[in-house]
């Protein structure tokens, strides 16, 4: 059930991203291209990284034992996020997103 909810949320976010990008082609654009890139930065990459994480973790969960270790899938996830240049700035990105939505006086 949790996986379904996560996939649904991801689907909604991607649809929202596409909607904003399509609005750029009209006079009804609420955000500019740079703001959209800031707000939705890394969403597809995060989804790919988490898909990889689940695929690495699932066999361990399916064959769980008391001496099971999950360090390797976590290492893969962290290295994937580093390669995608996603880690290290989510807190700062939050303030950039607020500035895009509400103006520069928020950040």
C-alpha positions in Angstrom: 0.0 0.0 0.0 2.8 2.4 0.8 4.5 1.7 -2.5 1.2 2.5 -4.3 0.9 5.8 -2.4 4.5 6.8 -3.2 4.0 6.0 -6.9 0.8 8.0 -6.9 2.5 11.0 -5.3 5.4 10.7 -7.8 2.9 10.5 -10.7 1.1 13.6 -9.4 4.4 15.6 -9.0 5.5 14.7 -12.5 2.1 15.7 -13.9 2.3 19.0 -12.1 5.8 19.6 -13.5 4.5 18.9 -17.0 1.5 21.1 -16.5 3.8 24.0 -15.5 6.2 23.4 -18.4 3.2 23.3 -20.8 1.9 26.6 -19.4 5.2 28.2 -20.3 4.1 28.0 -23.9 1.0 30.1 -23.1 0.2 33.5 -21.6 -1.0 31.8 -18.5 2.4 30.7 -17.1 2.5 31.1 -13.3 6.2 30.4 -13.1 9.2 30.9 -15.4 11.4 28.0 -16.6 14.1 28.7 -14.0 11.6 28.6 -11.2 10.2 25.3 -12.5 13.7 23.8 -12.7 14.4 24.9 -9.0 11.1 23.5 -7.7 11.2 20.2 -9.5 15.0 19.7 -9.5 16.0 16.1 -9.2 12.5 14.6 -9.1 13.1 12.0 -11.9 16.6 11.3 -10.6 15.3 10.7 -7.0 12.7 8.4 -8.4 15.3 6.4 -10.3 17.6 6.2 -7.2 14.8 5.0 -5.0 13.7 2.4 -7.7 17.3 1.1 -7.6 17.3 1.1 -3.8 14.1 -0.9 -3.7 15.4 -3.4 -6.3 18.5 -3.9 -4.2 16.7 -4.1 -0.9 13.7 -6.3 -1.9 15.7 -9.6 -2.2 17.1 -9.0 1.3 13.7 -8.4 2.8 12.2 -11.4 1.0 15.0 -13.6 2.5 15.3 -11.9 5.8 17.4 -13.5 8.6 18.8 -12.4 11.9 22.2 -11.8 10.5 21.0 -9.8 7.5 22.9 -6.7 6.5 21.4 -3.8 4.5 24.5 -1.6 4.2 25.2 -2.3 0.6 21.8 -1.1 -0.8 22.2 2.0 1.3 25.7 2.6 -0.1 24.3 2.2 -3.6 21.5 4.7 -2.8 24.0 7.3 -1.4 26.4 6.9 -4.3 23.5 7.2 -6.8 22.4 10.5 -5.2 25.9 11.8 -5.2 26.4 11.0 -8.8 23.1 12.8 -9.6 24.3 15.8 -7.6 21.1 15.7 -5.5 22.6 15.4 -2.0 23.9 18.3 0.1 21.5 21.0 -0.7 17.9 20.0 -0.1 17.5 22.4 2.8 18.9 25.3 0.7 16.7 24.3 -2.2 13.7 24.6 0.1 14.4 28.3 0.6 15.0 28.8 -3.1 11.6 27.1 -3.9 9.9 29.4 -1.4 11.5 32.4 -3.0 10.3 31.2 -6.4 6.7 30.9 -5.1 6.5 33.8 -2.8 9.2 36.3 -3.8 12.8 36.9 -2.8 11.9 38.4 0.6 11.2 34.9 2.0 14.7 33.5 1.4 
